[in-house]
Structure formats: structure tokens, C-alpha cells
Amino acid sequence: MTEKTNLKRGLNLLDSTTIVIGSMIGSGIFIVSADIARTVGSPGWLLVTWLLTGFITIAAALSYGELAAMMPHAGGQYVYLKEAFNKCIGFLYGWTLFTVIQTGTIAAVAMAFAKFTGVIFPFISSSNWIFKVGEFGSYKVGLTTENSLAIISIFLLTWINTRGIATGKTIQNIFTLTKAIALFVLILLGAFLGKNISIISQNMSSFWNASWTHVKDGVVTTENIQGLYILKAISVAMVGSLFSADAWNNITFTAGEVINPKKNIPLSLIIGTSTVIFLYILVNIIYLCVLPLHGDISGIDPISRGIQFATNDRVGTAAAEVLLGNSGAFLMASLIMISTFGCNNGIILSGARVYYAMANDGLFFKFASKLNKNLVPSNALFSQAIWASLLCLSGTYGDLLDYVIFAVLLFYVLTIIGLFVLRVKKPNMERPYKVLGYPFVPISYIFFAFSILISLLIFKPSYTWPGLFIVFLGFPVYYLWKSRNKNS
């Protein structure tokens, strides 16, 4: 297979690894443990949820390593799906990536950056309107100081990445190393200065007592769960943890710019995902050392509210306040600002390469296939920025991300099934790296991910069917695009 490209290979192993780590670590690790704690209801099952997330993520990364080494081309996962199945399946992935997955993630991360900036500068607020278009159901459409800062950050990072891959990777390296060090410092502070023996004893006393806590209109109800119902709870809870550990596949999108990609992409996937999962598990252990899992929703301080009812689900902020007092909230806000800004740089840099690859195949706007004088797809970058910014203005990005959870996992499963398909379809294709533990590792991922998909279909249909609708909407778009290309 040949690839039409003039992209410059300027990403070494360190750069590739920081894209993996930086794209994974956003704001999720500081927030989603609250919802997981409400869903599984015990410290033990909280940690099991994160451990399973780690196993599944690393299993997927190991599997993608083989595909990336076989096809080290711009577009990554889009290319793998196209080669394993057909152009239509590849297009459906690219369509969903552009309309919701990548742009919705960019919007959500940019809004998280703006929200935490508002902790330090209260002028930045969702209630501070510059102009208001109107309210459409639960959506408030218009420009606030909060979403305007989010949009500014998107276009700033987009502009930075049009300056060339060297500029983009420098920003990525600086912000990734900064937030990884800061996260490690938080872990050390919790381990040596903040651990509370009475809280640890309290958490240990209910270590495996699973329960599911529901909150509606401020009223809390709790049901004890056991047996297979625990598996149901873990499957639902893993939605948050899996997406906090997502975006590791973004490095495959930039394969056309990685030096020695057949070696460096598999290595960066393994090193990057393992590092992040290790940090995530340590962070959750620290949460359990300084905060009780169970708490009171009406509590007035972080310890009384616990992990389950941390204010606005900001478990990281609650832990920082316990460790560092009142200044902890501002320090955590600063850390999350750094984390989200660096996270979005990696996602913005990577996503545009998929639309560039699709445009070269005639499956996206032709102008997106053009490179600027710095040899980066600037048109694709700005197209992505415009759509992500519109999602910020509309206020729909959060719901859209919820809706595509099912679709994202489905595409991961399809891609790893594609690994088996290609071993049969193209047995003689060069494979510089073969997935470790084949076939157990990829089969394990398919089994666990498929189990989560079934659970979501049964227990959270409102999250699944809208996502499938967005994917299926890509079918008529694909055939319209094909017809347009034939007639042009």
C-alpha cells in the first residue's frame, strides 16, 4: 500500500510518548472517581474498576501496535478500518470522529480548561453572557466569558499547530512533562503527608461492600448490590474511567510524521498507556487515603462530603484542599488548566491528520488534503477548530460525547477484530511488531469491551441509540460523497 504524503517526519519516541500521555490525561482523573464511587459503592470495587480499565486500555494499545507497525500512515485507525474492511467502514469512523468524537472532546476539554480558569478568575463564568441567542430546551446558546475563553484556546492551539510539527510537539512535551510531574507530586504529598489513618480504616471496613447510590433532586437512595449486579455496576462505571484513559490512539493518526514509526509507535503506545494507568491507580489510592469513599451530600467540607459527593464531583480538588488547605483548590485548578491545555494540544494536533488522510482518499473536503508551507494540514486543523467552537457555543458537546460512548467502543472493537481479519486477508504483509500475547490479548479486549457494550445497550439505552444514529447517519453521507466524486 502506498501513501500520498509530504508530511515531515519529526516526532521521535519521546515526542510520540508525550502525545499518548498528554492526550490521555485531561480533567477526567480529577472528576470521574466520584461517579464511579456512587455506582460501585466501595473502595475495593472502585480500584477494580480502574484496574480493569488499565488492563483493557493496555490490551487495546498492544493490539494497535501491530496495526500501526504494519501501516505507519497518516490517519491511523481510519486507515486500519479501511484496509481491514472497506472504505465505507473507514468513512463511518472518520465521520463520527469529525462530527462528534474528536471535535466534541476538543470542545469538552476546552470548556474544562475555561471552567477551572474561572476558579482563579471568577470573571470567567458560564453565567457571564456576552450575548445570548436563546434557550432551546436544556441548551443555552450564545457566547459567555467561559465558552469564549474555550474557543480562544482552541484557535490558539490550532494556530500553534499550523506553525509546524516541531512547534506542536514542543508545546506537547512541555505541558505533558509539567502535568505528569505535578500529578506525581500530588501522589507523593498524599502518600507521605496527607494519609489519614482513621479515614483509611473507615474505607477498609467497607472495602468490598458494593452499593449503588442514586441522587435525584437532592434525595439520596442507596441499594446494596452483589453477584452479577456488581458486574453490571462495574460495566456502567467504566464508561467514565475508560474515557478518562482514552485518546491514546491519537498517536496513530500522526504516524506519517513519526520517525521510525514501525518501532516508535508501538513503543510509545505501550510506554504511554502503562505510565498513565499506573499514575491513575496511584491517584485513586491517594484519594482513598485522604477522603472517605462514603459521605454526606449536605456536608460542608471535603472530608464530610467524601469521594461520592465531592463538590461538583471535583475529587481532585477535594483531596488537594485536605492536603494543602484553602490554597489547594487554586493549585488544583492551576494543575487542571495545565492538564487540559496540554491534552487539547495533542488532540488538536492528531485529529486533523485523519481528515487529511480522508481528503486524500476523496472522502473529505478536497481543501483538507492541502499542506501549508510548514508541511502540516492547516485547512484540516481550522475545519476541526471551527466545528469544535460551534459545539462550545451550542452547549451540546457534553451530551454528544455521552451519546457516542457506545460508538467509540464499537469502533475500537471493530479495529481489533480487523487485526484478525488482516492476518487472514494479508498474511504476507510485513509485521515488524506482532501483538504480545496473541491471540489472548486482543480477544480479551474484544470480550471485555463487548460486555460493556451489551451492558450499555441494556442499562443505558439513552446513551447508546443516539450514538448509533450518528454513526448510521454516515451511511447516506458516504454514498452522497461517492456520487458527488463520480459526477465531479
Residue pairs with C-beta under 8 A, 6 or more apart in sequence:
1 71
1 73
1 83
3 73
3 74
3 256
4 360
5 73
5 74
5 256
5 360
6 371
6 375
7 74
7 165
7 256
7 257
7 353
7 371
7 375
7 376
8 164
8 165
8 257
8 375
9 256
9 257
9 258
9 259
9 261
10 164
10 165
10 166
10 169
10 257
10 259
11 19
11 165
11 169
11 254
11 257
11 258
11 259
11 264
12 259
12 264
13 264
13 267
13 268
14 173
15 169
15 172
15 173
16 251
16 254
16 258
16 264
16 265
16 267
16 268
16 272
17 267
17 268
17 271
17 272
17 275
18 169
18 172
18 173
18 176
18 177
18 272
18 346
19 169
19 172
19 176
19 250
19 251
19 254
19 268
19 272
19 346
19 349
19 350
20 248
20 250
20 251
20 268
20 269
20 271
20 272
20 273
20 276
21 176
21 180
21 272
21 275
21 276
22 172
22 175
22 176
22 179
22 342
22 343
22 345
22 346
23 247
23 248
23 250
23 251
23 343
23 346
23 347
23 350
24 244
24 245
24 246
24 247
24 248
24 272
24 273
24 276
24 343
25 176
25 179
25 180
25 183
25 276
25 279
25 339
25 342
25 343
26 109
26 112
26 244
26 247
26 339
26 340
26 343
26 344
27 109
27 112
27 116
27 336
27 339
27 340
27 343
28 240
28 241
28 243
28 244
28 245
29 183
29 244
29 279
29 280
29 283
29 316
30 314
30 315
30 316
30 317
30 332
30 336
30 339
31 313
31 314
31 315
31 316
32 240
32 241
32 243
32 244
32 313
33 46
33 284
33 287
33 307
33 315
34 307
34 308
34 309
34 310
34 313
34 314
34 315
35 237
35 240
35 313
36 46
36 49
36 50
36 237
36 240
36 241
37 46
37 293
37 306
37 307
37 308
38 212
38 213
38 214
38 215
38 308
39 212
39 213
39 233
39 236
39 237
40 46
40 48
40 49
40 210
40 211
40 212
40 230
40 233
40 234
40 237
41 209
41 210
41 211
41 212
41 213
41 222
41 225
41 233
41 293
41 294
42 206
42 207
42 208
42 209
42 210
42 211
42 293
43 203
43 204
43 206
43 207
43 288
43 293
44 207
44 208
45 208
45 210
45 230
45 233
45 234
46 284
46 288
46 293
46 307
47 281
47 284
47 285
47 288
48 234
49 234
49 237
49 238
49 241
50 241
50 277
50 280
50 281
50 284
51 281
52 234
52 238
52 448
53 238
53 241
53 242
53 244
53 245
53 277
53 280
54 245
54 277
54 280
54 281
55 444
55 448
56 238
56 242
56 444
56 445
56 448
56 449
57 242
57 245
57 248
57 273
57 277
58 270
58 273
58 274
58 277
59 441
59 442
59 444
59 445
59 448
60 248
60 249
60 412
60 416
60 445
60 449
61 248
61 249
61 269
61 270
61 272
61 273
62 269
62 270
62 435
62 436
62 437
62 441
62 442
63 416
63 419
63 435
63 441
63 442
63 445
64 77
64 80
64 249
64 252
64 269
64 415
64 416
65 265
65 266
65 269
65 270
65 433
65 435
66 266
66 419
66 431
66 433
66 434
66 435
66 438
67 80
67 252
67 415
67 418
67 419
67 422
68 76
68 251
68 252
68 255
68 261
68 265
68 266
68 269
69 261
69 262
69 263
69 265
69 266
69 431
69 432
69 433
70 422
70 429
70 430
70 431
70 432
71 79
71 80
71 83
71 255
72 255
72 256
72 258
72 261
72 262
72 265
73 79
73 255
73 256
73 357
74 253
74 254
74 255
74 256
74 257
74 353
74 354
74 356
74 357
75 253
75 255
75 256
75 353
75 354
75 356
75 357
75 358
76 249
76 250
76 251
76 252
76 253
76 254
76 255
76 353
76 354
77 93
77 249
77 252
77 253
77 354
77 411
77 415
78 90
78 93
78 94
78 97
78 253
78 354
78 357
78 358
79 90
79 357
80 252
80 415
80 418
81 89
81 90
81 93
81 411
81 414
81 415
81 418
82 89
82 90
82 91
82 361
83 418
83 422
83 426
84 415
84 417
84 418
84 419
84 421
84 422
84 425
85 414
85 418
85 421
87 361
87 363
88 475
88 478
89 414
90 358
90 361
90 363
91 358
91 363
91 474
91 477
91 478
91 481
92 471
92 474
92 475
92 478
93 411
94 354
94 355
94 358
94 363
94 364
95 471
95 473
95 474
95 477
95 478
96 404
96 407
96 411
96 470
96 471
96 474
97 351
97 354
98 351
98 354
98 355
98 364
98 384
98 387
99 387
99 470
100 400
100 401
100 403
100 404
100 407
100 470
101 401
101 404
101 407
101 408
102 347
102 351
102 354
102 384
103 351
103 384
103 387
103 388
103 391
104 388
104 391
104 397
104 400
104 401
104 404
105 247
105 347
105 401
106 154
106 344
106 347
106 348
106 351
106 384
106 385
106 388
107 150
107 154
107 388
107 389
107 391
107 392
107 397
108 397
108 398
108 401
109 340
109 343
109 344
109 347
110 150
110 151
110 153
110 154
110 340
110 344
110 388
110 392
111 146
111 147
111 150
111 392
111 397
112 336
112 340
113 149
113 150
113 153
113 336
113 337
113 340
113 341
113 344
114 124
114 146
114 147
114 149
114 150
114 153
115 124
115 126
115 146
116 333
116 336
116 337
116 340
117 124
117 149
117 333
117 337
118 124
118 125
118 146
119 329
119 330
119 333
120 330
120 333
120 334
120 337
123 145
124 145
124 146
124 149
125 144
125 145
125 146
126 144
126 146
126 147
127 144
128 144
128 145
128 146
129 142
129 143
129 144
130 142
130 143
130 144
130 145
130 148
131 142
131 143
132 140
132 141
132 142
132 143
133 141
133 142
134 140
134 141
134 142
135 141
139 394
139 395
139 396
140 395
141 393
141 394
141 395
142 393
143 393
147 392
147 393
147 395
150 392
151 389
151 392
151 393
153 341
153 344
154 344
154 348
154 385
154 388
154 389
154 392
155 385
155 389
157 171
157 341
157 344
157 345
157 348
158 348
158 381
158 382
158 384
158 385
160 167
160 168
160 171
160 345
161 167
161 168
161 345
161 348
161 349
161 352
161 376
161 381
162 372
162 374
162 376
162 378
162 381
162 382
163 374
164 374
164 375
164 376
165 257
165 349
165 374
165 375
165 376
168 345
168 349
168 376
169 349
171 342
171 345
172 342
172 345
172 346
172 349
174 342
175 338
175 339
175 341
175 342
175 345
176 342
176 346
178 338
178 342
179 335
179 338
179 339
179 342
180 275
180 279
182 335
182 338
183 279
183 283
183 335
183 339
184 279
186 283
186 286
186 316
186 319
186 320
186 323
186 335
187 279
187 282
187 283
187 286
189 323
189 324
190 286
190 287
190 289
190 290
190 319
190 323
191 286
191 289
193 323
194 286
194 289
194 290
194 319
194 322
194 323
195 289
195 290
196 289
196 290
196 322
199 288
199 289
199 290
199 291
199 292
199 303
200 288
200 289
202 292
203 288
203 292
203 293
206 293
206 294
209 224
210 224
210 225
210 226
210 229
210 230
210 233
211 222
211 223
211 224
211 225
212 222
212 223
212 225
212 233
213 220
213 221
213 222
213 308
214 220
214 221
214 222
214 223
215 297
218 297
220 297
225 232
225 233
231 451
231 455
232 455
232 459
235 451
235 452
235 455
235 456
235 459
236 455
236 456
236 459
236 460
238 452
239 405
239 452
239 456
239 460
239 463
241 280
242 409
242 452
243 401
243 405
243 408
244 280
245 273
245 276
245 277
245 280
246 408
247 343
247 346
247 347
248 269
248 272
248 273
248 276
249 412
250 346
250 347
250 350
250 351
251 258
251 265
251 268
251 269
251 272
251 350
252 265
253 350
253 351
253 353
253 354
254 349
254 350
254 353
255 261
255 265
256 353
256 357
257 353
258 264
258 265
262 432
262 433
263 432
263 433
266 433
283 316
286 319
287 307
287 315
287 319
288 307
290 319
290 322
290 323
291 302
291 303
291 306
291 307
291 310
291 315
291 318
291 319
291 322
292 303
292 306
292 307
293 306
293 307
293 308
294 306
294 308
295 303
295 304
295 305
295 306
295 307
295 308
295 309
295 310
296 304
296 305
296 306
296 309
297 305
297 309
299 305
299 306
299 309
302 310
302 311
302 318
302 319
302 321
302 322
303 322
305 311
305 318
307 315
307 318
310 317
310 318
311 317
311 318
314 332
316 332
316 335
316 336
317 328
317 329
317 332
317 333
319 328
320 328
320 329
320 331
320 332
321 328
321 329
321 332
322 328
324 331
348 381
348 384
348 385
351 384
352 376
352 377
352 380
352 381
352 383
352 384
353 377
353 380
355 364
355 368
355 377
355 380
355 383
355 384
356 368
356 369
356 371
356 377
356 380
358 364
358 368
359 365
359 366
359 367
359 368
359 369
359 380
360 369
362 481
362 485
363 478
363 481
364 380
365 379
365 383
367 379
368 377
368 379
368 380
368 383
369 377
370 377
370 378
370 379
371 377
371 378
372 378
372 379
391 397
391 400
400 470
402 463
403 463
403 466
403 467
403 470
404 467
404 470
405 456
405 463
405 464
405 467
406 453
406 456
406 457
406 463
406 464
406 467
406 468
407 467
407 468
407 470
407 471
409 449
409 452
409 453
409 456
410 453
410 471
412 445
412 449
413 445
413 446
413 449
413 450
413 453
416 442
416 445
416 446
417 446
419 435
419 442
420 439
420 442
422 429
435 441
435 442
456 463
456 464
457 464
